[in-house]
Amino acid sequence: MNEISILKEYVPADLDDSVVIEKVTNFIKDNNLEKKDFGRIMWTMNKELAGKFDNSKLKDIINNILNLI
């Protein structure tokens, strides 16, 4: 067994994009948030998803959802 396969056993898998999109969308709707609330959304979601999802992807997802509002 090589080192990478051993480490993968202990590293949590990233959440699926669709799960994160749903969480972000629900948070925005439940709190009546807008584009000006980006920092609050990012801070809250980052805290909730720490270690489970890539921050740069999270930022892109939040921006895309906010652009649809």
ChimeraX attribute file (.defattr): number of C-alpha atoms within 10 A of each C-alpha:
attribute: neighborCount
match mode: 1-to-1
recipient: residues
	/A:1	5
	/A:2	6
	/A:3	7
	/A:4	8
	/A:5	9
	/A:6	10
	/A:7	9
	/A:8	10
	/A:9	9
	/A:10	8
	/A:11	10
	/A:12	10
	/A:13	11
	/A:14	11
	/A:15	13
	/A:16	10
	/A:17	13
	/A:18	10
	/A:19	10
	/A:20	19
	/A:21	16
	/A:22	11
	/A:23	14
	/A:24	21
	/A:25	16
	/A:26	12
	/A:27	15
	/A:28	21
	/A:29	11
	/A:30	9
	/A:31	9
	/A:32	9
	/A:33	16
	/A:34	14
	/A:35	15
	/A:36	9
	/A:37	12
	/A:38	16
	/A:39	10
	/A:40	12
	/A:41	20
	/A:42	17
	/A:43	11
	/A:44	14
	/A:45	20
	/A:46	17
	/A:47	10
	/A:48	12
	/A:49	17
	/A:50	11
	/A:51	14
	/A:52	15
	/A:53	19
	/A:54	13
	/A:55	15
	/A:56	9
	/A:57	12
	/A:58	19
	/A:59	15
	/A:60	11
	/A:61	18
	/A:62	21
	/A:63	14
	/A:64	12
	/A:65	15
	/A:66	18
	/A:67	10
	/A:68	7
	/A:69	10
